[in-house]
Amino acid sequence: IGVVNLSDRSNSLPFTNSDLDLLQAIAKQMALSIDNARLHDLTVINELTDLYVRRFLDIRLDDEIKRSKRFGFPLTVVMFAIDNFAELNSKYGKNACEAALFDLGRLLKKTVRATDIPAEYDTNKFCTILAHTTSEQAKLFADRFLKIASEHLVKRDKMEFYITLSAGICQYSDEKYDYSSLLSKSDELLSQSKLIGNTVSVSDNDDKEQ
């Protein structure tokens, strides 16, 4: 929404038709800018999860890695996935899966900080970029979100069910990772977590897993 408010002229004279024409021209330009911003949001936000789309994730992670290298702050990626997603689909169907993704995306947006970047990674995977965050700090965040998700009742139509998540965490190291391998390592750790379910696997810069 854009608003143009004119209270009075500097010379205290009434507004003229020329002033009105100018105001209308400004308002049209504002409306165009608002439409462009809305269209930009539509291109970078997934409608189902309300999270950033994968291509936006790739761009921002590459940018954050460059900033981390330049300024020396820690940078960590957390990857989440719903446990037993295929079984959920078999038991309740596609609508249940979409309901779970819908709710989880919005829960994640409410849980992250304003500076964090929550995005989709794959059909059943979410990824969050945490700048100025070590892997130890990221694990605290991941543990908290797993608890929030497990306590959330997904409700759609006549369906009601709970879900659990698993997570993989990897901290950026200039000597070991670029943006692609950082995501791949987080995904690998996520796969390890999913073997157990509702747990978090962490890789530090020495590649020791917890």
N, C-alpha and C positions, 0 to 999 in steps of 0.2 A: 504494500500500500504506500502510495506517495501522496503527500499533501503540500499544496502551495498556499500560503497565507500572506495576503498583503493587507496591512493595517492602514497605512496612510502614506502619502507621498512626502518627500523631503521639503517640497515647497508649499505643502498644505492645500494644494489645489485638488479638485476632484479627478478621479481617474477618467481617461478618455478611451475612445474606441481603439486607438492605437495601442494603449496600454493593455487592453483586453486581448488584442491580436497577439501581442508579445507574450502575454501570460499563457495563451492557448498553445503557442509554439513551444514554450518551455515545458508545459504539461505533457504535450505529445512526446517530447524527447525523454521526459522522465518515465512515461509509460513504456516507451521502447526499451529503456535501460532496465526497468523492472522485469519486462518479459524476457530479456536476454539473461538476466540473473536466474529467473525461474527455469529457463531452458537449460542453463548450465547445471543447475541442481539436478534436473532430470537425467542428465547425461552421466553424472558421477555418483548418483545415489540409486541403490537397488530398491525398487518399489516394494518388494516383499519384506526384506529385512530392515530397510531404512538405514543400511550401512553403505559405506563407499564401495564402489565396484572394484573389481580386481585390477583393471588397468590404472585406476587412480592410486591404488595401493602400491603398484610397482613404481610409479612416478614419485610418489611421496617418500617411499622407502629409500630410493636412490638419492633423493634430495637430503633426507635425514642422515644418511651415511656420510655424505659429503660434509655436512655440518658437524657431525660427530668427529670426523677426521680433522677438520679445521680447528674446532674449539676444544676438542679433547673431552667431551662429556660422554658418559656411558649411554648406550643405546641397546634396547632389548626388544625382541619380537616374541609375542605369545600367540600360539596357534591353538584354537579350540575346535572340538568336534563333538557331535552328539553320539553317545554310546549306542550301539545296536540300532543304528538308523535303518538298516535293511529290515530288521525284525519289526520295527515300528511301522514301516510301510506295509509289511505283510499283514500285520495284525489290524491296523486301523485304516490304512490306505493313504493315498496321496494328500488328501485334505488334512489329515493329522500331521503329516510331515511338514506341510506348509504352515500349519498353525504353530508348530514347535519352532520353526525358523523365524516366523513373524514375531513371536513372543521373545525369543532369545536375542534377536537383533536389537529390540527395544530395551531389553534388560541390560544388554551390554552397553548401549549408549548412555543409560542412566548411571552405570557403574564406573565408567572411565572418567578420567580428568578431562578438562576442556582442551588440554594440549595433546592428548592422546589421539591416535588415528585408528578407529575401529573400521574394519572392512571385511568384505567377503573374500575368501580365498578359493573356495571350490563349492560345489553344491551343498555340502554338509560341513563346511569348515569356515570358521571365522578367524581373522588375524587382527591383532592389535599392535601397533607400533608405539613403544613407550620410550620417548626421549628422556634423557637425564635420569635413567632408571637402570640399576644393576639387575642381574639375573635373580639375586636374592630378594630384592624389592619386588621384582615382577612375580616371583612365586607367591608372595603374600597376597598380591592382587589376584592371581589366578586361583589360589585356594579360596579366597573370599567369593569370587564369582562362581566357582563350582558349587559352593554352598548355597548361594542365592538361587542358582538355576535348579538345584536339586529340590529346593523347598517350594518352587513355583509350580502351581497346578495349571496345566494347559487345559483350557476349556473351549470347545467349539461344538455348536449344535448339541448333540446328546453325548459327545465324547468328553471324557475327563481322564487325564493321565499325567504322571510325572516322568521326567527324563533326567538323566545324568550326563555329565560332560567329562571329557578327558582333555589334557592340555600338554603341549610341548613348548619349552622355553629355551631360547638361545640368545646369548648376548653377543653383540657385534665385536669382532676383533679385526683390526686392520691387517694383521698378518695371516688371517685364516679365511676371511669371508668377503665376498662381494654381496650385492643385494640378493642375487639369485641363490647362491649357496647358503646364505643366512636363512632364507625361506625354506630351502630344502632340508636344512638341518633341523629347523623347528618342526617341519612336517614329519621327519624321521622320528624325532622324539615323541611327537604326538602319537604315531603308530605304536610305539612302545607302551605308552600310557594306555592306549585302547585295549591292549592285550589283557590288562588288569581291570580297567574301567574305573571311572570316577577318581582319577589320580592325575598327578602332574610329574612330568619328567623334565629335568633341567640339565643343560650343558653349560659348564663354565668355560673360561678361556683355555683351561688345561684339558678340556674335553672330558672331565670327570662328571659322571651322571649321578643324580640324586633320586 
